[in-house]
Amino acid sequence: MTATPLTVLYRDDHLVAIDKPSGWLVHRSNLDRHETRILVQALRDQIGQHVHPAHRLDKGTSGVMLFALDPAAAGKLGEQFGRHAVRKTYWAVVRGWPPESGRIDHPLKSERDKYGDVPPDAEAQTACTEFRRLATVELPHAVDRYPTARYALVELHPLTGRRHQLRRHMKHIAHPIIGDATHGKGRHNRWFQATFGCDRLLLACTELSFDHPADRRAMTIRAPVGDQFARVVAALGWSVTS
């Protein structure tokens, strides 16, 4: 068992939901061969039974993570995720001020990882994300080429489930997510680290809505942003509710 137990948001005989910490892998991967913080293993040890991840969250992303506790539940949850019937809500801190709301409809090609696991010539797939701006701030610091620095807190709803979709879509509209080392802006990432002690990706899954795999009742599971994310929100003077 981990030194600090994972936070369980919901549990019954068929599923368990946890608040995934940033920096944890869902399961072992060649991308991080030496990473020891593995959710599947830690949760299995913590609750004493086998678990089946119902979806994926990137290593840097925190928030609601859903696991089935039996193969039948895993199949039914997987079917919902597969047809995009699960409503996912994320919060992110981004550079600049995006429009108050909008929809990003931008196809994405599969990304080749450093081990060459994805063909580089794969065709672009449909990818859609809806967003809503929750709060903004303008700081008197010349982080980049402007005399001030603007940031926003946004709510994101991915309507499809492409790899790194939210990170890539926010970069596409020129509002990259803070802490994204691959698709973001290094100057802003370093400034947040130096100013707020924040060295994580500021992206969190705050809510999942789906049908229960056993009786199909409507379920909504929420998780507040925590740790460094919550401290950044407070430091920027944002007082918002999901």
N, C-alpha and C positions, 0 to 999 in steps of 0.2 A: 504494500500500500504506500502511496505517496505520503511525504511528511505532512503536507497540507491536503486534506481530502478535497476532491472535486465537489463543487456546489451542485447539489441535485435540485432541479427546479420542479420536477414532477416525476412520479413513479407509480406504476400499477403493475398488474400481472403481465402486461403485454409490451410496455415501452417504458423508457426512462429518458428524461431530458436533463441535460446538464448545462451549466454556464461555462463554456470552453474558455480557458485562459489563452491570451495571446502568446504565441511562441511554442505552442504544442502542435504536434502532428496528430492527425486522426489515426493513422496507422503507419507502419514502417514504410519507408520509401528510399529509393536510390538517390533521391535529391538531397536527403539528409541522412546519410548512412550512419553518422555518429550521434544522432539525436537520441536522447534517452527518454524524453518526455513524450510518451505515446498514449493517447487517450484510450484506445481500445484495451490495452493492457492494464492501464491504471484503473479504469472504471470496472473492468472485470474483477480485478483484485479487491476493489473497494466494496462492491455489492455481492461478490461471491457467486457470480454466474456469467455465462457467456453472453456477449452483446454483439449486435449487428448494426453497424453504422447505416442510417437511412439516407444520408447525404454527405456532402463534403464541405468543409470550411478550410480555407487556406491556413497555413501555419500562423501567419501574422494576424488573422482575423479572430476576434473573440465573439462570445455570445451564445445564443441558443443552438444547441447541438442535440439531435434526436437519434436515439438508438432503439432498435427493436429487441425484445427479449426472447423471441422464438422465430423460427423460419417463416411461419404463416404471417405473422405481423410484419416481418421484414419484407415479404413479397408484396403485401398490400400497401405498405408505406412507399416502397420502391416504385410501385405502379403510379401512385399519386405524384411523386416527384418526377417520374418519367414523362407524364403528360402535363407537367407544369400546373398541377391543380393545387399545389401548396403555395399559399401567399407568404412571401418572405419580406421582411422589413429590416433594413439596415440603416445605421447612422454612420456618417463619415464627416471628417473635417477636411475641407478642401481649400486649395489656394484660390484666391479671387472670389468674386461674387457672381455665381451663376444666376440665370433667370429665376423668378419666384417658383416656377414649376415648368415641367416639360417632359418630353419623351425622346429618348435617344434610340434611334432605329439605325444601327450601324453593324453590318455583318462582320464577323470575326473569324479569322483563320486560326487553326490550331497552332499553338505555340510549341516550338521545338525546345525541349529542355536540354540541359548541359550534357545529358547522357544520350541524346538523340532518340528518345523514345517516341517522338511524334514526327511523322513525315513532313518535311518542309513545304511540300507541294500540295498539301491538303486544301480543298476548296473552302471558301469562306461560308460560314453558316449564319443563318438569321439570328440576330441578337437584339433584344429590346429591353430597355430599362426606363422606368418612370422615376422622376425625381421631384422633390419639393424642398425648397429652401426654408430652414427653420430659424436661423439666426445669422447675423453678420457682425463683423468687427473690423475696424480700420485702426491699425497701430502705427505710431510715429517712429517707425524703424525702416531704414532702407535695406531690407533683406536682399532684394534683387536690384533691378535697375531703376526702380521707382522710389521716391522719397518716403512713401508710406507702404505698409503691407496690409493687404486685405485678405480675410479668411472668412469662410462660411461653414456652418453646420448644416448638412443636408440629410434628408431622408430618401432612401433609395429602395425601389421595388424592382428587382430583376424579373422580367416576364419569361425569360429563357434562362438556361443554366450553363452558359459557356465558361470555359476555364478563364479565371481572372476577369470575368466580364465587367464587374463594377469598376475595377481599377483601370481597365483599358478604355471603357466608355467615358469615364471622367477625364482621362487624359485626352480622349478624342475631342471633347468640347473645351479643352484648355483649362480644366479645373482639376488637376491631379490631386489624389488623396495624399495628405501629409503622412510621411513615414513610408511611402512606397518607394523602395530602393530601385525597383525595375522600371516603373512607369512614371515616377514622380520627379520632383525637382530637388536636387541635392542640397542647394543652398537653404531652401525652406526646411527640409528635413533636419539639417544640421542646426538651424536656428531654433527649432522646437526642442531639439535635444539639449542644446546649451541653455536655453531660457527656461524651459519647463521640466527638464530632466526626462523628457519623453523620447524613448528610443524604439517605440513600437509603431506598427501600422495603425492609423486612427480610423479603423473600419470595424464595426461590430454588428452582428445580427441581433437585433433587439426584440424580434417577434416572429413566430411561425404560427400560421393558422392552417389546419388540416382536418380531415375526418379521422376519428379514432379507428384503428384497423380492426377492432373487434365488433363494435356496435355502430360505427359510422356517426357517432355524435360529433358535433362541431367542437374542435379544440383550438384554443389559442394559448400559447406559452410565451411568456415575456421574460426578458432579462435586462436590467439596467446596465448602462455602461459603467465599468468599474475601473479600478486601479489608475493608471496614468491617464486614460481617456477621461475619466471623471474629473481628475485634477486639472486637465487642460480646459475642459468645459467651464469649470469654476473660475479658473484664472482669467479666462477671456470674458468673464462677466455674463455668460449665457445662463439664463434660467428658463428652461424649456421642459415640456413634458411630451412623451410620445403619443 
